Amino acid sequence: MSVLNDTWRFLVERRLWPVAILLVAAAAAVPMLLSEEPASPPATPALAVKSDKQAVLATDPIVAPAADGDRAGRRRVLGSRKDPFKPQATPTPTPKPTTSEPAGGTGQTGKAGEGETPSVGGSPAAPLTATPVLPGTTPKQKKTYELYELTVRFGASEGDSRARRDVKRLHALPSAEEPVLIYLGVLDDQKTAVFMLDSGVVAQGDGECKPSRTTCETIHLREGETEFFDVTPAEGDTDATGGGQYQLDVIKIRKKTTTNAKQAKAARARVSKQGKQILRARIAGDGPLRYRYSRKSGRLEKLSKQAYKAVVAKAARAARAHF
């Protein structure tokens, strides 16, 4: 009790006795409030039924049980009966009949017909000429043909007499009367020009001799390469122009393409007639070369060993038949 007395004196001295009275009243009211039971909520008043019909709807169930007589009957439904377990057939679409329309549109409606563009200023619409491209397909491309041109500089190694010129296949250098080289064509790599050497000509320089450097029947040269050819006069030839040294510079090997088949065929068949005669005479005397010109590709093809043996055997049989 000393604690309560001390607390009371403290509050009175501090002039807080109204607070003390409120604390005492609250402490006495809490047990009384906790002992009382909570009041039940008021019942919701039922709505009054205005008529007998509404009273029946309020009391009777909405769904009535089915009677035995109702089960025997068949309920009528809209539409045709369907079996849920039977597969449904896919209907076949009926093709629509195509109707032809007069040129220039659909008449008085002012709409453009199918395959036509709308008319402007009363003039008839022009038909579309563009062919539609189906998705996933690529337009057909025209076949291209390759043509090759060779530009060289050839002449005596001494002085500035070497002239730049474009040579065609089987062209003889420096001339058909004194042939030192004959241009045969371009290899499959499209970067190498092949020349046939005349007998007695010794080659030295950047080129590659075939079949070997000591037996140089043909020589391969690329762009920018230079080759020197020493020509020894034949026995009994007193003409000073029959010997000497020549220089060949390969300047450019150009490739052109065309889609004109006739033009490509004519260009590939264009050769020097005089050079062709010299080549045939050389093959008849020393045997066939190991190259074959393909008019299909416009390039030289090197024969395999088996194919080369077959060509040699064929040339031998032709020589025997000739004699």
Secondary structure, DSSP 8 states (H G I E B T S, - for coil): -HHHHHHHHHHHHTT-HHHHHHHHHHHHHHHHHHHS--------------SHHHHHHHHS-SS----HHHHHS----SS----TTS----------------TTSSGGG----TTB---STT----B-------TT--------EEEEEEEEEEEESSSS--EEEEE-TT-EEE-SSSEEEEEEEE-TTSSEEEEEE-TTEEEEESSEEEE-SSSEEEEEEETT-EEEEEE---TT---GGGSEEEEEEEEEEEEEEES-HHHHHHHHT---HHHHHHHHHHHHHH---SEEEETTTTEEEE--HHHHHHHHHHHHHHHHHH-
